[in-house]
């Protein structure tokens, strides 16, 4: 990857003029984990990994020194990265928007009591050397998220002061000052941070489950990808899967990060067990079984688009009582949004004997303690003897096999060479949604890499020491290439932009395209074609993606806004899916599509691309899409004697000042309108 010492080409004054030229009006706060955590996953990948890949020494970043060492470094390495982490905690630990982990399948197998979960939390804390008494009070870990809900708080937030430190800060407006920070009570006690239950759509949706599970596994891999010296908390590289048993080292890159990695892994496994054991649907009943020999041509099983939850109260908290299918369709979005995280988990927990390149730190997590090891039948070189299991790798293997086969059998139109949106009543639909077709390329790429033991997570663009070249990996690459070809040959218009959709017919396998060409579709296609290039090495996909970006700049860049609009001069509706696509597509442009030797497109100069990243992030995300921010890591602080609720002056308020009667959690808006003032 190219290295670049970025200059601070866009000053704070220029940022201010760009942001002042734009108006971001929040139209809907509703939190849907599907779009929100797809966006926050792209934000994570467009955060520290992107900035570090361009040559930044991460040790130079300080959340209290805004726009330093450069505005790009800060937007990527601090804001994008930290927003993505804190939003995950808002849903998983604070919101109460789903059944409690104590009543999930893992804890039920232990005995099902709150004391059983308490013992497990202590066990996980000990594995990483984290003091159990530092776990936040009144944490409410959810097993499965509901489909949607308002992130506004249900009661007054406790902002009484706990303690404080003196800080030297530089705000986003360039003000330098010494301040006395204080820590509000809600930072250590989550009791007052629950969301408005009356707003919850109490149903399970596969894309919503996949969205937050993707966020969980990305951070779990980051947090548990190394070990640390227990006494000093110093991070070290793991050189053995038994290193945590030497009395000196503990799991996790630090004690605090390691604990979050443990809990996130536990929560992800709980989700997967609910999917495997309770949510399989065969068109008639829930709980349909599927295993390694699953064949959708004989008896398809899928995850219904919407399954309504009737709640019960067990252990004084939410539990699943009854499940009823409300929308029985299998959708492409639901399928690829589950396949991606489950494939990441497959790679994270991979114990196959053939995978000699697995990170020893990961192997230590799944060696029997703190998480169960896979049975020998599931990690040997034979595919025909695999069994259904309840350990992390076995469940991920079973689910990824089912999801991949469904992607092929239920959603892939082999004549046209494209994925279709719906499978309903035993029939494939005829509609092609370009956004989902493009992101299916991303999911297929990660699935293929996980099957073939190539790196995923932050390293998903890199080669590996091992390539198993599995049969399923080959099938995934074949399907990926057909879909990418369909996009390039059918869905790109004469103006160089991608159409939002197409309709297939028996007479026209190429499909009749829509007339609309939205902003989010363009960046989703950039993301997808870049994945196709990385997966196949075919330069044609890179060229097509470069041409698309040039067309985006020509047709969609709004000079008055300082960023893109579907139609320059007119308002554009942004959703979390828009934010996801722009973050992911622009990152791929920076990493994979920018000018190499002999290429001279001015739009694809690296400095031009990073400038676009900053202007978009400051204008749209900090300008209103990010509803609030947490204390500390993203630069926001509560200050002694200061009533300001945006102390870093970046436009994003503290949670207590983010609208609603009592404030709003640190998540993204469900819908916003971006226009010139």
Order of alpha helices (4+ residues) and beta strands (2+ residues): alpha-beta-alpha-alpha-alpha-alpha-alpha-alpha-beta-beta-beta-alpha-beta-beta-beta-alpha-beta-alpha-beta-beta-beta-beta-alpha-alpha-alpha-beta-beta-beta-beta-beta-alpha-alpha-beta-beta-alpha-alpha-beta-beta-beta-alpha-alpha-beta-beta
